[in-house]
Structures are given as structure tokens and as C-alpha cells.
Amino acid sequence: MKDSIKNTPEKTPLQEHLECLFEQMLPEDNAPEDVRSRVFDTIDTLSLVGDLTALFTVEFGQSEFELIDLLGKGKDSDKK
């Protein structure tokens, strides 16, 4: 039973907020499951796109600079 708890992803604050809004929107009836799944699928897609964008812009550039810096340090030590 503990293994199934570890495998469930942690909810983001945005997901928790949206779930709360869904519950408040229709207090006598829950939002249709189809609508809920579409909203959360869209959030997951946007999160993935954001992660990929960050990876190939900021983090990729930082990695290149670090690699160039390491290669430059290696050449300086070879000259001595």
C-alpha cells in the first residue's frame, strides 16, 4: 500500500486551487469528469511545454557556458 502512495505525483498548488474551484463552482454537483480531465491535461501539457522551453533556452545556454569554461581551464593547465 505504501508503494502506491509513493507513485502518485504530488499535486501542484495550481492543481489544488483548480480542484477547489471546481468544487465551489457546482456545490450540489461535481464538474463533469470530462471537463476536469481536459483542464488538467491542458495544465500538464502547458507545464511540459514550459519545461522543454526552459531546457532548450536557459539551461542549455548555461550548460554550454559551463562546458566552454571547463574546456578553457583544461587548455590553460596544458600550457603550463
MDTraj code that builds the backbone (N, CA, C; nanometers):
import mdtraj as md
import numpy as np

residues = "MET LYS ASP SER ILE LYS ASN THR PRO GLU LYS THR PRO LEU GLN GLU HIS LEU GLU CYS LEU PHE GLU GLN MET LEU PRO GLU ASP ASN ALA PRO GLU ASP VAL ARG SER ARG VAL PHE ASP THR ILE ASP THR LEU SER LEU VAL GLY ASP LEU THR ALA LEU PHE THR VAL GLU PHE GLY GLN SER GLU PHE GLU LEU ILE ASP LEU LEU GLY LYS GLY LYS ASP SER ASP LYS LYS".split()
xyz = np.array([
    [0.0816, -0.1181, 0.0000],
    [0.0000, 0.0000, 0.0000],
    [0.0864, 0.1252, 0.0000],
    [0.1999, 0.1220, 0.0702],
    [0.2884, 0.2373, 0.0732],
    [0.3481, 0.2660, -0.0640],
    [0.3706, 0.1604, -0.1446],
    [0.4261, 0.1793, -0.2782],
    [0.3319, 0.2599, -0.3664],
    [0.2018, 0.2364, -0.3536],
    [0.1063, 0.3107, -0.4366],
    [0.1021, 0.4566, -0.3970],
    [0.1260, 0.4878, -0.2709],
    [0.1294, 0.6275, -0.2264],
    [0.2522, 0.6973, -0.2812],
    [0.3648, 0.6306, -0.2858],
    [0.4881, 0.6905, -0.3364],
    [0.4798, 0.7180, -0.4864],
    [0.4052, 0.6373, -0.5604],
    [0.3978, 0.6509, -0.7050],
    [0.3049, 0.7615, -0.7504],
    [0.2180, 0.8123, -0.6631],
    [0.1270, 0.9185, -0.7037],
    [0.2022, 1.0505, -0.7038],
    [0.1913, 1.1256, -0.8138],
    [0.2628, 1.2526, -0.8206],
    [0.2027, 1.3538, -0.7245],
    [0.2884, 1.4395, -0.6740],
    [0.2445, 1.5426, -0.5814],
    [0.1675, 1.6490, -0.6579],
    [0.0579, 1.6969, -0.6012],
    [-0.0237, 1.7981, -0.6680],
    [0.0429, 1.9336, -0.6548],
    [0.0404, 2.0074, -0.7641],
    [0.0937, 2.1426, -0.7615],
    [-0.0089, 2.2350, -0.6981],
    [0.0333, 2.3518, -0.6514],
    [-0.0629, 2.4472, -0.5952],
    [-0.1721, 2.4857, -0.6953],
    [-0.1360, 2.4934, -0.8229],
    [-0.2355, 2.5264, -0.9246],
    [-0.3415, 2.4179, -0.9354],
    [-0.2998, 2.2925, -0.9325],
    [-0.3959, 2.1823, -0.9394],
    [-0.4884, 2.1831, -0.8182],
    [-0.4311, 2.2076, -0.6998],
    [-0.5132, 2.2121, -0.5793],
    [-0.6137, 2.3263, -0.5867],
    [-0.5701, 2.4415, -0.6348],
    [-0.6583, 2.5574, -0.6479],
    [-0.7720, 2.5290, -0.7458],
    [-0.7393, 2.4689, -0.8596],
    [-0.8429, 2.4377, -0.9581],
    [-0.9421, 2.3350, -0.9049],
    [-0.8940, 2.2357, -0.8322],
    [-0.9856, 2.1386, -0.7735],
    [-1.0818, 2.2061, -0.6765],
    [-1.0290, 2.2996, -0.5988],
    [-1.1129, 2.3743, -0.5053],
    [-1.2160, 2.4578, -0.5811],
    [-1.1740, 2.5207, -0.6909],
    [-1.2673, 2.5996, -0.7712],
    [-1.3759, 2.5128, -0.8332],
    [-1.3405, 2.3941, -0.8797],
    [-1.4395, 2.3018, -0.9354],
    [-1.5437, 2.2653, -0.8292],
    [-1.4967, 2.2415, -0.7080],
    [-1.5895, 2.2052, -0.6014],
    [-1.6823, 2.3208, -0.5667],
    [-1.6315, 2.4448, -0.5707],
    [-1.7135, 2.5619, -0.5398],
    [-1.8082, 2.5971, -0.6540],
    [-1.7702, 2.5660, -0.7758],
    [-1.8486, 2.6015, -0.8924],
    [-1.9852, 2.5335, -0.8912],
    [-1.9875, 2.4099, -0.8622],
    [-2.1126, 2.3339, -0.8607],
    [-2.1247, 2.2623, -0.7261],
    [-2.1659, 2.3335, -0.6218],
    [-2.1657, 2.2704, -0.4890],
    [-2.2561, 2.1480, -0.4782],
    [-2.3689, 2.1464, -0.5489],
    [-2.4590, 2.0321, -0.5384],
    [-2.4206, 1.9201, -0.6341],
    [-2.3369, 1.9510, -0.7314],
    [-2.2991, 1.8509, -0.8307],
    [-2.1538, 1.8750, -0.8702],
    [-2.0767, 1.7725, -0.8839],
    [-1.9376, 1.7871, -0.9267],
    [-1.9310, 1.8215, -1.0743],
    [-1.8213, 1.8837, -1.1132],
    [-1.7995, 1.9137, -1.2545],
    [-1.7896, 1.7822, -1.3306],
    [-1.8323, 1.7818, -1.4545],
    [-1.8214, 1.6579, -1.5333],
    [-1.6761, 1.6109, -1.5408],
    [-1.6587, 1.4837, -1.5310],
    [-1.5246, 1.4250, -1.5310],
    [-1.4494, 1.4585, -1.6594],
    [-1.5196, 1.4688, -1.7706],
    [-1.4570, 1.5031, -1.8979],
    [-1.3956, 1.6429, -1.8931],
    [-1.4680, 1.7373, -1.8335],
    [-1.4175, 1.8752, -1.8223],
    [-1.2960, 1.8788, -1.7311],
    [-1.3054, 1.8103, -1.6187],
    [-1.1928, 1.8070, -1.5244],
    [-1.0678, 1.7484, -1.5906],
    [-1.0843, 1.6385, -1.6614],
    [-0.9680, 1.5747, -1.7233],
    [-0.9085, 1.6627, -1.8322],
    [-0.9927, 1.7324, -1.9086],
    [-0.9408, 1.8222, -2.0123],
    [-0.8619, 1.9376, -1.9515],
    [-0.9134, 1.9941, -1.8436],
    [-0.8443, 2.1060, -1.7779],
    [-0.7086, 2.0609, -1.7266],
    [-0.7058, 1.9489, -1.6568],
    [-0.5795, 1.9026, -1.6001],
    [-0.4840, 1.8509, -1.7078],
    [-0.5350, 1.7957, -1.8159],
    [-0.4490, 1.7579, -1.9283],
    [-0.3860, 1.8815, -1.9916],
    [-0.4642, 1.9879, -2.0030],
    [-0.4115, 2.1121, -2.0587],
    [-0.3026, 2.1697, -1.9690],
    [-0.3245, 2.1657, -1.8396],
    [-0.2236, 2.2154, -1.7456],
    [-0.0961, 2.1329, -1.7566],
    [-0.1097, 2.0019, -1.7635],
    [0.0080, 1.9151, -1.7774],
    [0.0824, 1.9438, -1.9079],
    [0.0083, 1.9677, -2.0157],
    [0.0708, 1.9986, -2.1446],
    [0.1459, 2.1306, -2.1380],
    [0.0835, 2.2314, -2.0783],
    [0.1500, 2.3614, -2.0653],
    [0.2741, 2.3515, -1.9772],
    [0.2669, 2.2716, -1.8744],
    [0.3820, 2.2512, -1.7875],
    [0.4959, 2.1836, -1.8637],
    [0.4635, 2.0840, -1.9454],
    [0.5641, 2.0154, -2.0264],
    [0.6283, 2.1111, -2.1262],
    [0.5463, 2.1921, -2.1924],
    [0.5994, 2.2889, -2.2887],
    [0.6907, 2.3888, -2.2183],
    [0.6514, 2.4330, -2.1009],
    [0.7357, 2.5250, -2.0241],
    [0.8678, 2.4622, -1.9855],
    [0.8644, 2.3361, -1.9422],
    [0.9879, 2.2660, -1.9057],
    [1.0797, 2.2487, -2.0262],
    [1.0222, 2.2122, -2.1405],
    [1.1040, 2.1957, -2.2618],
    [1.1631, 2.3290, -2.3076],
    [1.0846, 2.4339, -2.2981],
    [1.1338, 2.5662, -2.3364],
    [1.2498, 2.6062, -2.2474],
    [1.2346, 2.5866, -2.1178],
    [1.3424, 2.6204, -2.0250],
    [1.4668, 2.5369, -2.0531],
    [1.4470, 2.4105, -2.0841],
    [1.5596, 2.3211, -2.1108],
    [1.6398, 2.3671, -2.2308],
    [1.5721, 2.4030, -2.3395],
    [1.6425, 2.4364, -2.4623],
    [1.6778, 2.5838, -2.4744],
    [1.6461, 2.6644, -2.3755],
    [1.6864, 2.8055, -2.3808],
    [1.7837, 2.8334, -2.2683],
    [1.7346, 2.8542, -2.1501],
    [1.8176, 2.8960, -2.0376],
    [1.9150, 2.7880, -1.9948],
    [1.8637, 2.6690, -1.9637],
    [1.9501, 2.5636, -1.9113],
    [2.0504, 2.5143, -2.0152],
    [2.0113, 2.5085, -2.1405],
    [2.1032, 2.4655, -2.2453],
    [2.2158, 2.5674, -2.2609],
    [2.1807, 2.6953, -2.2576],
    [2.2822, 2.8009, -2.2675],
    [2.3779, 2.7967, -2.1502],
    [2.3266, 2.7763, -2.0297],
    [2.4125, 2.7666, -1.9128],
    [2.5064, 2.6471, -1.9236],
    [2.4556, 2.5373, -1.9732],
    [2.5388, 2.4178, -1.9892],
    [2.6507, 2.4420, -2.0902],
    [2.6193, 2.5117, -2.1989],
    [2.7223, 2.5437, -2.2976],
    [2.8317, 2.6312, -2.2368],
    [2.7919, 2.7327, -2.1608],
    [2.8905, 2.8199, -2.0974],
    [2.9783, 2.7440, -1.9997],
    [2.9186, 2.6549, -1.9222],
    [2.9962, 2.5758, -1.8278],
    [3.0934, 2.4830, -1.9007],
    [3.0504, 2.4228, -2.0100],
    [3.1362, 2.3344, -2.0874],
    [3.2531, 2.4122, -2.1471],
    [3.2239, 2.5268, -2.2039],
    [3.3301, 2.6101, -2.2624],
    [3.4283, 2.6533, -2.1547],
    [3.3758, 2.6889, -2.0369],
    [3.4627, 2.7293, -1.9261],
    [3.5524, 2.6141, -1.8829],
    [3.4946, 2.4936, -1.8742],
    [3.5754, 2.3770, -1.8360],
    [3.6814, 2.3459, -1.9414],
    [3.6448, 2.3552, -2.0681],
    [3.7418, 2.3291, -2.1745],
    [3.8513, 2.4343, -2.1745],
    [3.8154, 2.5580, -2.1465],
    [3.9138, 2.6658, -2.1403],
    [4.0115, 2.6459, -2.0252],
    [3.9640, 2.5994, -1.9122],
    [4.0507, 2.5737, -1.7977],
    [4.1466, 2.4598, -1.8285],
    [4.0998, 2.3603, -1.9015],
    [4.1849, 2.2472, -1.9380],
    [4.2976, 2.2914, -2.0281],
    [4.2745, 2.3827, -2.1207],
    [4.3779, 2.4321, -2.2118],
    [4.4785, 2.5172, -2.1379],
    [4.4325, 2.5944, -2.0388],
    [4.5245, 2.6778, -1.9605],
    [4.6199, 2.5926, -1.8807],
    [4.5740, 2.4811, -1.8249],
    [4.6617, 2.3954, -1.7458],
    [4.7578, 2.3194, -1.8362],
    [4.7208, 2.2930, -1.9619],
    [4.8082, 2.2234, -2.0555],
    [4.9261, 2.3115, -2.0959],
    [4.9082, 2.4433, -2.1007],
    [5.0116, 2.5372, -2.1428],
    [5.1222, 2.5507, -2.0404],
    [5.0929, 2.5228, -1.9121],
    [5.1938, 2.5415, -1.8054],
    [5.2950, 2.4345, -1.8046],
])
top = md.Topology()
chain = top.add_chain()
for i, resn in enumerate(residues, 1):
    res = top.add_residue(resn, chain, resSeq=i)
    for name in ("N", "CA", "C"):
        top.add_atom(name, md.element.get_by_symbol(name[0]), res)
traj = md.Trajectory(xyz[None], top)
